[in-house]
Amino acid sequence: MKKIGLIVFAAFLGGAVAIGAYKLLERNNDGFSLTEKQNMMFASNPVKISSAGSVDFVQAAAAVSPAVVHIKTTYNAKASNDSGSGMPDMFEQFFGGGSGRRPRVPSAASGSGVILTADGYIVTNNHVVDNADKIEVILSNRRKVTAKVIGKDANTDLALIKVDVTGLPFVKMGNSDNVQVGEWVLAVGFPLDLQTTVTAGIVSAKARNIGILNRENQSMTQEEWMEMQRTGKRPERPANTAIESYIQTDAAINPGNSGGALVNANGELVGINAAIASETGRNEGYGFAIPVNLAKKILEDFKQYGVVKRGYIGVSFAALDADKAEELKVKRSMVYM
């Protein structure tokens, strides 16, 4: 009897030690990168649905929707711009909190975000949270929590925010390099202040540069235009540090989708919705998402350093199109050897 009692006691002691060690590791696992956390969380839950072959989006939508959140931001009078949204004018028509000029009063805007880890790391767009005085995240269970900015970068229009909540649903990051033109994708977000909305389309192009992140540097002031008329030379511009390599899709994306998820039929995150090409400010069939492979490096830097670590070599490049070749008096045949 005494021997049985010792065995039971040893079993309880071993279990207690195992649970204690697990909890200790769980508390200290913030040293892992976002990718390492995802690998651990998905190690025992492999996904077996074909990314390109399935046209049934029910499973993908059900898996992703709970992990896409509604982000609401508020701005005081000092931080607000003339449009009252707290966002740069170039994004106002895409994902701002309304249209028209409004007085400089406390204002609000909204967008979307994607939960990446169960302990509350959320990716969104820089223009969704930039200059915000307060960031609120509305979870899938309608709970509202305040978020803090971990890092943000205007050059890629990415931001990482965090909420102090655990046990959250999250989206698996995929490999955007494997995305193919013609592949089915879903856009998930909160367009037009609606609740979670899923739309479907295909990838219509990759590596698009639409110039939206460098628009301010591209436009000339009146003084620069007059100087160009006088001298015949365009004004010198600082090196373009913006990085654009968008995935283009015809999945419906509207104001409010900014920062939401672009996922494949496998339910894997392949892009962060960021912009639309539109004459009206509403969906006209062309949306653009930041590739998740580009985002991964930026987000890891945010988590580790709070900023993006980049190296510069002091040169920049421009595409040699027909107009540029004519300006430089270069025969395009010399380029294509």
ZIWOPE-V930246 format. One record per residue. N is the residue number from 0. RES is the residue in three letters. PHI is phi as a letter, one per 20 degrees, with the letter a starting at -180 (* if undefined). BURIAL is 1 if it has 9 or more other ideal C-beta (glycine too) atoms within 8 Angstrom, else 0. Layout:
((N | RES | PHI | BURIAL) (N | RES | PHI | BURIAL))
This chain:
((0 | MET | * | 0) (1 | LYS | f | 0) (2 | LYS | f | 0) (3 | ILE | f | 0) (4 | GLY | f | 0) (5 | LEU | f | 0) (6 | ILE | f | 0) (7 | VAL | f | 0) (8 | PHE | f | 0) (9 | ALA | f | 0) (10 | ALA | f | 0) (11 | PHE | f | 0) (12 | LEU | f | 0) (13 | GLY | f | 0) (14 | GLY | f | 0) (15 | ALA | f | 0) (16 | VAL | f | 0) (17 | ALA | f | 0) (18 | ILE | f | 0) (19 | GLY | f | 0) (20 | ALA | f | 0) (21 | TYR | f | 0) (22 | LYS | f | 0) (23 | LEU | f | 0) (24 | LEU | f | 0) (25 | GLU | f | 0) (26 | ARG | f | 0) (27 | ASN | d | 0) (28 | ASN | e | 0) (29 | ASP | f | 0) (30 | GLY | f | 0) (31 | PHE | f | 0) (32 | SER | f | 0) (33 | LEU | f | 1) (34 | THR | f | 1) (35 | GLU | f | 0) (36 | LYS | f | 1) (37 | GLN | f | 1) (38 | ASN | f | 0) (39 | MET | f | 0) (40 | MET | f | 1) (41 | PHE | d | 1) (42 | ALA | g | 0) (43 | SER | e | 0) (44 | ASN | c | 0) (45 | PRO | f | 0) (46 | VAL | e | 1) (47 | LYS | d | 0) (48 | ILE | e | 1) (49 | SER | f | 0) (50 | SER | f | 1) (51 | ALA | e | 1) (52 | GLY | e | 0) (53 | SER | e | 1) (54 | VAL | d | 0) (55 | ASP | e | 0) (56 | PHE | e | 1) (57 | VAL | f | 0) (58 | GLN | f | 1) (59 | ALA | f | 1) (60 | ALA | f | 1) (61 | ALA | f | 0) (62 | ALA | f | 1) (63 | VAL | e | 1) (64 | SER | g | 1) (65 | PRO | f | 0) (66 | ALA | e | 1) (67 | VAL | d | 1) (68 | VAL | d | 1) (69 | HIS | e | 1) (70 | ILE | d | 1) (71 | LYS | c | 1) (72 | THR | c | 1) (73 | THR | c | 1) (74 | TYR | c | 1) (75 | ASN | e | 0) (76 | ALA | f | 0) (77 | LYS | f | 0) (78 | ALA | e | 1) (79 | SER | f | 1) (80 | ASN | e | 1) (81 | ASP | f | 0) (82 | SER | e | 1) (83 | GLY | n | 1) (84 | SER | e | 1) (85 | GLY | m | 1) (86 | MET | d | 1) (87 | PRO | g | 1) (88 | ASP | g | 0) (89 | MET | f | 1) (90 | PHE | e | 1) (91 | GLU | g | 1) (92 | GLN | f | 0) (93 | PHE | e | 1) (94 | PHE | c | 1) (95 | GLY | f | 1) (96 | GLY | e | 1) (97 | GLY | p | 0) (98 | SER | c | 0) (99 | GLY | n | 0) (100 | ARG | e | 0) (101 | ARG | c | 0) (102 | PRO | f | 0) (103 | ARG | f | 0) (104 | VAL | c | 0) (105 | PRO | g | 0) (106 | SER | c | 1) (107 | ALA | b | 1) (108 | ALA | b | 1) (109 | SER | b | 1) (110 | GLY | b | 1) (111 | SER | c | 1) (112 | GLY | b | 1) (113 | VAL | c | 1) (114 | ILE | f | 1) (115 | LEU | d | 1) (116 | THR | c | 1) (117 | ALA | f | 1) (118 | ASP | e | 0) (119 | GLY | o | 1) (120 | TYR | e | 1) (121 | ILE | c | 1) (122 | VAL | e | 1) (123 | THR | b | 1) (124 | ASN | e | 1) (125 | ASN | g | 1) (126 | HIS | f | 1) (127 | VAL | f | 1) (128 | VAL | d | 1) (129 | ASP | f | 1) (130 | ASN | m | 0) (131 | ALA | f | 1) (132 | ASP | e | 0) (133 | LYS | b | 0) (134 | ILE | c | 1) (135 | GLU | d | 1) (136 | VAL | d | 1) (137 | ILE | d | 1) (138 | LEU | f | 1) (139 | SER | f | 1) (140 | ASN | e | 0) (141 | ARG | m | 0) (142 | ARG | f | 0) (143 | LYS | d | 0) (144 | VAL | c | 1) (145 | THR | e | 0) (146 | ALA | d | 1) (147 | LYS | d | 0) (148 | VAL | e | 1) (149 | ILE | e | 1) (150 | GLY | a | 1) (151 | LYS | b | 1) (152 | ASP | b | 1) (153 | ALA | f | 1) (154 | ASN | f | 1) (155 | THR | d | 1) (156 | ASP | l | 1) (157 | LEU | d | 1) (158 | ALA | b | 1) (159 | LEU | d | 1) (160 | ILE | c | 1) (161 | LYS | b | 1) (162 | VAL | d | 1) (163 | ASP | e | 0) (164 | VAL | c | 1) (165 | THR | d | 0) (166 | GLY | m | 0) (167 | LEU | e | 1) (168 | PRO | f | 0) (169 | PHE | b | 1) (170 | VAL | d | 1) (171 | LYS | f | 1) (172 | MET | f | 1) (173 | GLY | e | 1) (174 | ASN | c | 1) (175 | SER | f | 1) (176 | ASP | f | 0) (177 | ASN | e | 0) (178 | VAL | f | 1) (179 | GLN | d | 0) (180 | VAL | f | 0) (181 | GLY | n | 0) (182 | GLU | f | 1) (183 | TRP | f | 1) (184 | VAL | b | 1) (185 | LEU | d | 1) (186 | ALA | d | 1) (187 | VAL | c | 1) (188 | GLY | a | 1) (189 | PHE | c | 1) (190 | PRO | f | 1) (191 | LEU | l | 0) (192 | ASP | m | 0) (193 | LEU | e | 0) (194 | GLN | f | 0) (195 | THR | g | 1) (196 | THR | c | 1) (197 | VAL | d | 1) (198 | THR | c | 1) (199 | ALA | c | 1) (200 | GLY | a | 1) (201 | ILE | c | 1) (202 | VAL | f | 1) (203 | SER | d | 1) (204 | ALA | a | 0) (205 | LYS | c | 1) (206 | ALA | l | 0) (207 | ARG | f | 1) (208 | ASN | d | 0) (209 | ILE | d | 1) (210 | GLY | m | 0) (211 | ILE | f | 1) (212 | LEU | e | 1) (213 | ASN | d | 1) (214 | ARG | f | 1) (215 | GLU | f | 0) (216 | ASN | f | 0) (217 | GLN | f | 0) (218 | SER | e | 0) (219 | MET | e | 0) (220 | THR | f | 0) (221 | GLN | f | 0) (222 | GLU | f | 0) (223 | GLU | f | 1) (224 | TRP | f | 1) (225 | MET | f | 0) (226 | GLU | f | 1) (227 | MET | f | 1) (228 | GLN | f | 0) (229 | ARG | f | 0) (230 | THR | d | 0) (231 | GLY | m | 0) (232 | LYS | d | 0) (233 | ARG | f | 0) (234 | PRO | f | 0) (235 | GLU | f | 0) (236 | ARG | d | 0) (237 | PRO | f | 0) (238 | ALA | g | 0) (239 | ASN | f | 0) (240 | THR | e | 0) (241 | ALA | f | 1) (242 | ILE | d | 0) (243 | GLU | c | 1) (244 | SER | b | 1) (245 | TYR | f | 1) (246 | ILE | e | 1) (247 | GLN | e | 1) (248 | THR | b | 1) (249 | ASP | d | 1) (250 | ALA | f | 1) (251 | ALA | f | 1) (252 | ILE | c | 1) (253 | ASN | c | 1) (254 | PRO | g | 1) (255 | GLY | o | 1) (256 | ASN | f | 1) (257 | SER | g | 1) (258 | GLY | n | 1) (259 | GLY | e | 1) (260 | ALA | e | 1) (261 | LEU | d | 1) (262 | VAL | c | 1) (263 | ASN | e | 1) (264 | ALA | f | 1) (265 | ASN | e | 1) (266 | GLY | n | 1) (267 | GLU | e | 1) (268 | LEU | f | 1) (269 | VAL | d | 1) (270 | GLY | a | 1) (271 | ILE | d | 1) (272 | ASN | g | 1) (273 | ALA | c | 1) (274 | ALA | b | 1) (275 | ILE | c | 1) (276 | ALA | e | 0) (277 | SER | b | 1) (278 | GLU | e | 0) (279 | THR | d | 0) (280 | GLY | n | 0) (281 | ARG | c | 0) (282 | ASN | g | 1) (283 | GLU | c | 1) (284 | GLY | o | 0) (285 | TYR | c | 1) (286 | GLY | d | 1) (287 | PHE | c | 1) (288 | ALA | c | 1) (289 | ILE | f | 1) (290 | PRO | g | 1) (291 | VAL | f | 1) (292 | ASN | f | 0) (293 | LEU | f | 1) (294 | ALA | f | 1) (295 | LYS | g | 1) (296 | LYS | f | 0) (297 | ILE | f | 1) (298 | LEU | f | 1) (299 | GLU | f | 1) (300 | ASP | f | 1) (301 | PHE | g | 1) (302 | LYS | f | 1) (303 | GLN | e | 0) (304 | TYR | d | 0) (305 | GLY | n | 0) (306 | VAL | c | 0) (307 | VAL | e | 1) (308 | LYS | e | 0) (309 | ARG | c | 0) (310 | GLY | d | 0) (311 | TYR | c | 0) (312 | ILE | d | 0) (313 | GLY | n | 0) (314 | VAL | c | 0) (315 | SER | c | 0) (316 | PHE | c | 0) (317 | ALA | c | 0) (318 | ALA | f | 0) (319 | LEU | e | 1) (320 | ASP | e | 0) (321 | ALA | f | 0) (322 | ASP | f | 0) (323 | LYS | f | 1) (324 | ALA | f | 1) (325 | GLU | f | 0) (326 | GLU | f | 0) (327 | LEU | e | 0) (328 | LYS | l | 0) (329 | VAL | d | 1) (330 | LYS | f | 0) (331 | ARG | f | 1) (332 | SER | f | 0) (333 | MET | f | 0) (334 | VAL | e | 0) (335 | TYR | e | 0) (336 | MET | e | 0))
